[in-house]
Amino acid sequence: MIKLKNINLRFGNKVLFDNLNFHIKQNDKILISGKSGIGKTTLMQMILGFSEANSGKIFFKSEKIDRKNIWDIRNKISYVPQNIRFKHLKIELIFQNIFDLKHNKTISNWIEKLPKLLEFFELDEDILEKNWNDLSGGEKQRISLIIASLLNRKIFFLDEVTSALDESLKMKTINYFLEKEDSTILMISHDKSWCENNYIKNFDLEKQI
């Protein structure tokens, strides 16, 4: 489904990727592992077109990713970054603004699904009246995961999405995504709950460079 072929990337004198090859098959559940600063987030962002390699090619369903098709590809992926930033608005307005976007207007049932997802992720409905900047780190992560789920896409890119959650919620979140058998999930996490799960394939970036 997604292939990185002969990717080379350097920042100044530092070589981040040297002839890196990586294949993500449909419905794979893959954890990108490796020490901090090795390029895990950068790898994910290259697929999304936010970072660009010095050389090499990235393919999405056999189509080379470029500036002409990157927006269409992004609209097929639910991306939850490590540092989540939304405007300082009520959560209710954030949801409304996201699903008022042209490419999300076809998702008509998100309002009906929202209460169940709030309950699942252990959030009271009154959180919709709060402002984004007033939320805790864990609340921000859970709201972002709910948005990613409501977008109804089959590919998820998850970057340290459980770092602010307690152990119970971490396991609940992990199981929630692993049960999506018809979804492809690429994740980054230092949480042992992700790293030690036998259903997740490990792509150790330190062994690739």
N, C-alpha and C positions, 0 to 999 in steps of 0.2 A: 504493500500500500504506500509506504513512505520509504524512500531510499536516499541515503547520503552517500555519495560516491567520490572517493579521493578528495576529501575536504581538507584544505590547508588554511590555517588562520594564525596570524601572528600579530601581537601588539608590541611595536618597537622591537626590542631584542628577544622578547619572550614568545616562544612557539607554543601556541595553545593546542592546535590540532595539526598533526603531520600525517597526511594521507589517510584520514579517518574514513572508515566505511561502516555504515549502520543501516540495518534493514528492520523496519517495523511492519509486521504482517497484520492483516485485518483481524480484529478481535484480540490482538496481543495485549497483555497487561505487563508492562515493562517498567522497572525501576532503574533510573540512571543513578549509579552510585559513584563515589570517589570523594576525596578530601575537598575541603572548601577551596575555592579559587581555581579549580581544575578545568572549569568550563561547562558545568552541567546546565546552568541556566542559559548560557550562551548557545549551547547546542539546540536547546528547545526554541530559543528566539530566532535562530537561523532558519529553522523550518517555517516559522511564522513570518519571516521576512523582516524582522526587526534588527537583525545583524546580518552582515554579508561576509562570506568567506573570501579569502584572497584568490583561491582557485578551487575547482571542484564543482560538482553539480548536485542538486537536490531535486528529487522527483516525487510527485504526488500522483498516485495511480498512473504511473508511466508518463506523466506530463511534467516536463521540466518547470520548476517554479521560477517565475520571473515577475517583473513589475506589472506585467499585463494581467496575470491571473492570480496574484497573491491575495487580492481582496476576496475573490470567490473562494479561495482555499481557506482563508481565515474564517469565513462565514460557515464553514463546515466543522470548525473546531471550537469547543468550549475551553477557553484558557483562563485558568485562575493563577495569577502571578504571586510571587512571594510577598511583594510589597503592593498591597491592594490600595488603589486610590480612586475615590469617587468624589464628586462635588459635595460640598457641605450642604446637603439637602436632607429632607425627611426621607426615610427609607422607602416609604410608599411612593414618593416622587421618583426615586431612583429606579424602582421597578417599572413605573409607568413610562419614564423616558426611554428605558432600554427597549421595552416592547412596543413603543411607538416608532422606533426606527424602521425605515422602509423594509429592510431585509428580515425584520422580525414580526412584521404585521400579520403574517399568516399564522402565527402562533396564537390562536384565539382562546385556548383553554388554560392559559397560565394562571388566570385569576382563580379558577376553580381548583387548580392543583396547589396553589400557594399555601392555604391553611394546613394541609396534610404535611407538607414539607417543613413548615415552621414547627409543627408538633414533633415530627420525626427528629429534627435537629435540636429539639428541646428549647425552642424560643417561643415566648408569649407573643400573641398577635399585637400587643401594644408596642412592640418594638418598631412597628411600621410608622409610629408617630414620633420616633426619636430621630435625631440628626446623625448622619454618618460619623462625624468627628467625635460624637459623644459615646460611641460604642467601644467596648473593650476589644482587644485583639481577637479573642475567641469568637465574639459576636460577629465581627467583620468577616472572619473566615467562613462562618456558617452562612451568613447572608450571601457571600460570594459563591459558595457551593450550591446554594439554592438557585441562584440566578443561572449558574452553569447548567444545572439540571433542567430548569424550565426552558432553556433554549432548545431543548429537544434535539441535540446533535449526537452523532455516533462516535465522535472522537473527543477525548478529554486530555488536556495537558494540565497537570496539577503540580505546582511548584511549592513545596513545603506548606501544604494546605491544612495540616493538623498540628502544627508546631505550638499553637496556643490552646489546644484542647486537652481536657483531662483524659485519662486512659480509657474510660468508658466511652466517651464520645469519639476518641480515636478509632477504637475497634468498630464502633457503629458506622463511622464514615468509611473505613476500609471495606467492611462487608457490603455496604451500600454500593460501592463502585465495583467491587469484584463480582457482585451478583448480576451486573450488566453484561451478560454473556455475549450480546451482539454489539458490544462497544469496544473500541480500541482505546487503551488508556496508557499514556506516557506520564510517569510521575518522578518527582525528585523529593527525597525525604531522608532525614537522618534518624527518624523515629524507628526504633527497633520493631515496632508493631508492623511496619511496612517491610522492613528489611528481612525479617525472619519469616515472612509468609510464603508458604510453599507454592501458592498459586501464582506468584509473581515472578517473572523472569528478571534476572539481574544483568544489567549491562554495566560492567565495571569500566569506567572511563579511564582509570589509571592503567589498565592493561592494554588500552588501545592506542596510547600515545608514547 
